[in-house]
Amino acid sequence: MISLVIPVYNERDSLAELHAEIAETAQQHGLTLEVVFVDDGSTDGSWDVIRRLAGEHPWVRGIRLRRNFGKAAALSAGFRAVRGDVVLTLDADLQDDPKEIVRFLEALQSGLDVVSGWKKKRYDPWHKVWPSRIFNLMVSALTGVRLHDHNCGMKCYRTQIFQEIRLYGELHRFIPVLAHARGYRVGEIVVRHRPRKFGHSKYGVRRFIKGFLDLLTVKFLTGFGQRPQHLLGSIGLISFLVGNLVMIYLAGTWVLRLWYPEAFRPLHERPALVYAVAALLLGAQMMSIGFLAELITAYQGRDEDSYSIAEETPRMGTAPQDHASATTSGDGASAGDGAWAEVTNP
């Protein structure tokens, strides 16, 4: 079974048409689907449409959140509710084409664990396209996961990934990065992007500010999540070393001033003394924070493995178990004409 998770926020006009396109694609290619609509606090009557679709079609499920918690929370609620071996996400605004589902499945069957969409030709205004391209370049450079469109809402995953990754805040756009950090294979395919028919974009300038801050969080989590002292302690040691060197220099000049008072100014008149003390304090604070972070990681992180198992040897009397394998409901995936590329470890 293939599970579709669709976050919804004030998309009443597009839901019925989106469901019809999904049903047509499933019928044409013989796919076994479940569709999970997650209403993220809509105020335009979207939930009434979802409830009607769920009543008319047994493969449709609806989840309504009490208020608008954000896309990451909506996706998390959907991921917990799915029953399929493969999860595919897409937006509810009709800009993602459900006909691309079979191409995602084809790429997934080639050995990938995460397949991200790439809207190579976008029908968005320039003030959304160019900042998005800059953001994608930054994410690829900092994380090593070189995708052209990290923000694309249409992605495909093996369900087991969400047993190891917890979403919060705005981290939904970084699921491929988080999965790649745990050893999953990530790739992308070019997808068709369609002009918006109803409503308006829910994202503004604040999206990119939040995205940059979340990028720093993801970089820290994937690089130093299990060893925070390596980052914080390194900064602290460098600062502490610089402060000590300056203090040694100032101490030497203070001694020389006893014999050559004209050559050196008094210490209280030298800005270097203030900077050296600040560097010492910063170094001590960063190392202290690093120790606290290590304690938190040691005690609070016990329930989360710091590794990801790909395969296990069989137990007595059982067949081999492959953690990486997940079937995609039969032979419904047909060959597509779009390119896909695998992202390997840098």
Secondary structure, DSSP 8 states (H G I E B T S, - for coil): -EEEEEEESS-HHHHHHHHHHHHHHHHHHT--EEEEEEE-S-SSSHHHHHHHHHHH-TTEEEEE-SS---HHHHHHHHHHH--SSEEEE--SSS-B-GGGHHHHHHHHHTT-SEEEEE-SS--S-HHHHHHHHHHHHHHHHHHS---S-TT-S-EEEEGGGGGT----TTGGGGHHHHHHHTT--EEEEE--B----SS--S--HHHHHHHHHHHHHHHHHHHHTT-HHHHHHHHHHHHHHHHHHHHHHHHHHHHHHTT-TTTS--GGG-HHHHHHHHHHHHHHHHHHHHHHHHHHHHHHGGGS-SS---EE---TTS--EETT----SSS-----SS-EEEE---
